[in-house]
Amino acid sequence: MSPGMVKMWISIAGIGLMFLAMITIYLSRFKLKGVFKILTAILAYVFLIGAGFTLLIVFLA
């Protein structure tokens, strides 16, 4: 695969992680209560940080 195609797939993975972060943040803020709210919030921010790192890799490479 060419370097451009690899960057494209990494970028798509980052966009997917951002989408997952958006869904889990919504669930944790409006739909869940108690322990599940805390766990989904932590998972959402892990997704968001992962998306940031993947897109940073693409922009700096």
C-alpha positions as CSV (number, residue, x, y, z in Angstrom):
1,M,0.0,0.0,0.0
2,S,1.2,3.5,-0.8
3,P,1.9,5.9,2.1
4,G,-1.1,8.0,1.1
5,M,-3.5,5.1,1.4
6,V,-2.0,4.2,4.8
7,K,-2.7,7.8,6.0
8,M,-6.2,7.6,4.6
9,W,-7.0,4.4,6.6
10,I,-5.4,5.9,9.8
11,S,-7.5,9.0,9.3
12,I,-10.7,7.0,8.8
13,A,-9.9,5.1,12.1
14,G,-9.5,8.4,13.8
15,I,-12.9,9.6,12.5
16,G,-14.4,6.4,13.7
17,L,-13.0,6.9,17.1
18,M,-14.4,10.4,17.2
19,F,-17.8,9.0,16.3
20,L,-17.6,6.4,19.1
21,A,-16.5,9.1,21.5
22,M,-19.5,11.2,20.6
23,I,-22.0,8.4,21.1
24,T,-20.5,7.3,24.4
25,I,-20.4,10.9,25.7
26,Y,-24.0,11.3,24.8
27,L,-24.9,8.1,26.6
28,S,-22.9,9.0,29.7
29,R,-24.4,12.4,30.1
30,F,-28.0,11.9,29.2
31,K,-29.0,8.2,29.3
32,L,-27.0,6.4,32.0
33,K,-26.7,6.7,35.8
34,G,-24.4,5.5,38.5
35,V,-21.3,3.4,37.7
36,F,-22.2,2.9,34.0
37,K,-22.2,6.7,33.6
38,I,-18.6,6.9,35.0
39,L,-17.4,3.9,32.9
40,T,-18.8,5.2,29.6
41,A,-17.4,8.7,30.3
42,I,-13.9,7.2,30.8
43,L,-14.3,5.1,27.7
44,A,-15.5,8.1,25.7
45,Y,-12.4,10.2,26.7
46,V,-10.1,7.2,25.9
47,F,-11.7,7.2,22.4
48,L,-11.3,10.9,22.1
49,I,-7.6,10.8,23.1
50,G,-7.0,7.9,20.7
51,A,-8.7,9.8,17.9
52,G,-6.5,12.8,18.6
53,F,-3.3,10.7,18.5
54,T,-4.3,9.0,15.2
55,L,-5.1,12.2,13.5
56,L,-1.9,13.8,14.9
57,I,0.1,10.9,13.3
58,V,-1.6,11.7,10.0
59,F,-0.9,15.4,10.1
60,L,2.7,15.2,11.2
61,A,3.7,12.3,9.0
